[in-house]
Amino acid sequence: MNEFLNTKLKKILFIIAIVAIIEFSGHGIFASLFRFLNSLN
């Protein structure tokens, strides 16, 4: 059971890391949303 949680945690952390890299590079969903909201003003 502990091994299962460990691999699942690693996968979740890996996905979070990829999403964070994409967001900080300016091509993510949040970055696009902020640009859209700024363009409305």
C-alpha positions in Angstrom: 0.0 0.0 0.0 2.8 2.4 0.9 4.5 1.7 -2.5 1.2 2.5 -4.3 0.9 5.8 -2.5 4.5 6.7 -3.3 4.1 6.1 -7.1 0.8 7.9 -7.1 2.3 10.9 -5.3 5.2 10.9 -7.7 2.8 11.0 -10.7 0.8 13.9 -9.1 3.9 15.9 -8.4 5.2 15.2 -11.9 2.0 16.5 -13.4 2.0 19.6 -11.1 5.6 20.3 -12.1 4.7 20.1 -15.9 1.7 22.4 -15.4 3.7 24.9 -13.4 6.4 25.0 -16.1 3.8 25.6 -18.9 2.1 28.3 -16.8 5.3 30.2 -16.0 6.4 30.0 -19.7 3.2 32.0 -20.5 1.3 29.4 -22.5 -1.0 28.0 -19.8 -4.7 28.4 -19.1 -4.2 30.9 -16.3 -1.8 33.0 -18.3 -4.2 33.1 -21.2 -7.1 33.9 -18.9 -5.1 36.9 -17.4 -4.2 38.2 -20.8 -7.9 37.9 -21.9 -9.1 39.8 -18.8 -6.4 42.5 -19.3 -7.4 42.9 -23.0 -11.0 43.6 -21.9 -10.0 46.7 -19.9 
